[in-house]
Amino acid sequence: MKKLSIFAVAIATIAFTACGGNKSANNAEEAQKSFDQEQIEAKIKMEFDSLASNIANLKHLPIVQKGDGGIQLTDEEKQVKPDYLLNPAVAENAVTLAEKYRMVSALSVDENIASMYDMPTEDYQKAITKLLADINDPSFKEIDATSIFEKAQQLYDAMNENGRINYFWQLSAASFVEEIYAMTQNTDKFITAFDDESASNVTYRTTLIIDAINRLVEYDPEIEPVAQALQPLSVLNAVSVDQLKTQLGELKEEIAEARKALMK
């Protein structure tokens, strides 16, 4: 289920890792903060593992099928092209390094979706290539930009090694929000993959992750914009498929605003 797998990997990618934060002059306080921070990070990683596992076990979507090239959308689904994808030209709006990382992430998600619908992707590739050149992060050297979410752990390790881990959450947040945004544009199609148990599990794990990210702001103030962008999702508490559909509908505008906030 390629469309679902993109969504699942985007969620699993958000292994937010704090990256420093303010230093205290008190060594004991530093040690305590470091321990507390590690506990929060461990909690986030554990919940993401569980969330990814739940999503990987969702039911088959009727809009996908097996083809010569693997899993692909049905011909019928491809007839109606998505009109909600970012225009690659918005890459020019990214000014700061953080904005460029987020833009790479969101455009990569949309390039994948465009490709699945047999839409042109050349402009996406050009925009992503330019952004990567501007970013100049050696972590991307051996990772194809179109598969950055499929190689999340490899990218995380590389960014950690290259001292760029503080931007990993920028990539992750943008991919997460872009996928949730895409889901709200296709709720009737996506919702068929859920049953009451999976709807409950997915929303519960999402709120736990957002809570932990909020607590990380104390140790890494730079992630506050991400925490703010994800905050609307903290109200997700569905215990049934019907509730999940209703809540996603109610959050549609707020998720669109979160997308705008991260794409500044």
N, C-alpha and C positions, 0 to 999 in steps of 0.2 A: 504494500500500500504506500506508494511513494509519497503521495500528498500527506498522508498521515505521518509517515516516517519523518518527513521534513519538520512537521510540527513537533513530533516527539524529540527529535535531536535538538531542536531549538530550545526546548525546555531543559533537556539534560545538559545543554551547553552552559547554562548559567550557574557554573560552579564558582560563585562569587568568592574571591579571595581578597581579604583586606590587604592594603598595601602601605603600611606605615602609619600615617596619621601623626598627630602631634606628639612630640616627645616630652616626657616628664623629666624634671630634674631629680626626681626621687627614684632610685633604682628599684626599690621594693615595689613602688607603684607601677613602674614599667613592667616588672616581671609579672605582676598580677594582671595588668592589662593584656600582656602577651598571652597569658594562660587563658583568660576569659575570651580573648579574640579567637584563639585556637578552638575553644569549645564551641563558639558560635559557628565558625567555619565548618567544623566537623558535623554539626547539626544540619547545616545547609546541604552539605554533600550527601549526607545520609538521606535526607528528605528528597533530594533530586534523584538519587538512585531509585528510591521507591516510586517517585512520580513517573520516571522514565519507564520503569517496569510496568506500571499500571497502564500507561498509554500504549506501550508496545503490545499489550494484550487486548486492545480494543477490537471490536468486531470489524469485519470486512466492509468496506464502503462500496456501494453499488456503482459508483462513478469510476472505479478503477478496474482494470483487467490485466491479465497476463498477455504480453505480446512478444515479438521477436527480440525486442530490446529490454525485456524484463517487464516490470510493472509499469503500466501507463494508464492514462485516462481513456475512457471510452470515447469513441468517435462522436457520440451524441453530446457528451460533456464538452468536447472541444469546440462545438459549434458556437457556444456563447462565450466569448472571450472576456476575461475579467477586466473591469474598467476602474479598479481600485488600486492598481499597482503604481508605485512611484515612477514619475518620469525621470529617466537617467540624468536629465539636465539639472535636477535638484542637487546633484553632487557639487555644483559650483557654489552652493550656499554654505557648504561646510568650510569653516575658517580655522577653528582651533583643531588641535590634534585629536582631542576627544570626539569632536563632531565628525571628523573624518573617519575615525574608527567606527563610529555608529553608522555612518552613511555606507561604508563598505559592507557592514553586516546586513543592513536593511535591503540594500540593492542586490546583494547576493541571494537573499531570500526571494526577492521579487524576480530575479533572473531565473531562478529555479522554477518558479510558478509559471512564468512566461514560456519557458522551454516546454513545460508539460502541456501547455495549450497550443504548442506549435506557433508561438508568436516570435517575432524577430528579437534576438538577444544581443546583436552586435553593439548597440549603443550602451547596453548595460556593461558589456565586457570592456568597452573603451573607458567608461566612467570609472569602473572598479580598478582598472589598470592604472589610470592616472592617480586615483586616490592612494593606491598602494605605493606608487612611486613617491608621492608627497609624504606619506607616513614613514617610508624607508625603514620598516621593521624587519630585521633579519629573520624573525620568526616565521614569516610567510614564504621564505625562499623556496622551501621544499613542499609547500602546500598550495594546491590549486585553489584559487579564491572561490571557485564554484563549489568546492567540497569542504570549506572550512568547518561547516557544522558536522560533517561526517567524520572529521578528524579532530574533534574537540579536545580530546585528551592530549593528542600530539601537539596541538596548537598551544594548549595550556602549559605543557611542559616547556615548549620552546620559548614562550613569552616569559615564563618564570626564569629560565636560564639566561635570557637576554635582557633582563631587567625591565621588561615591559608589562609585567603582570598587572600593574595598576590600570592598564587599558583593557584587560580581558573582560572585566565586567561591562565595559562600554559596548563591546561586541555582543556580549551575551544579552544584555538588556534590550538592545535594539532588535536582535533576532527574535527574542521572546515576544516583545510588543508587536512586531510586524506580523508574526504568526498568529497571535491572538486577534489582531486586527483583521487579518485575512479570514479567520474563522468566523468573526462576527458578520462578515460579508456573505458567508455561505452557511449560516447556522443550520438551516433545514437539511443541508446535505451532510454536514459533519455530525450532527446530533444523532444520526442513525447508527453511528459507530459505538454509542454509549448505551449501557444499561444503568439501572438505578445504582448498583454497587460501584461501577466505575465512575459515574458522575459524582458520587459522594467522595470516593477516594481521591480523585483528581483535584476537586475543589479544596478538600481538606489539606492536602499536601501543598497546594499553592499558597494557602493562607499561612501555613507554618513557615514556608520559605520567605514570604514577604515580611513576616514578623521578625525573622532572624536578620534579614537584610536591614530592616529598620534599626535593629540593635547594633549592627556593624557601623552605622553612621558615627557613633561615638568614637570609634577607633580610626575611621577613615572618612572624614567629612566630604571628600570628593565624590563619594557615592550617593550623597544626598539627592541630587537630581534624579538618579535612578530610582531611589526609594520613593520619591514623590510621584514619578511617572507610573510606578507599579501599584501605588496605593489604592486606586479604584478597584483593583482586583481583590483587595483584602475582604470585601464584603461577600465574596463567593462562599456559599455554604449550602450548596444544593445537596439534597438527599434523594433526588429522583431526576430522571431525564427531563421531565416537564419543568422542574425548578431550574435546572441548568439552562435550558433554552430561554426561560423567562429572564433569568439573571443576566445572561449574555445580551439579550435584547435591551434590557434596562441600562446596561453598561456601554452600549455601542458608541454613544457620543463621547463618553469619558475616555474610552480606549482610543478613539480617534484623536482626542486632545493629547493623550499621553504620547501617541505617535508623533504628533507635531512638536511636542516639547523635546523629544529626544532627537528630532531631525533638524533642530535649529542650527 
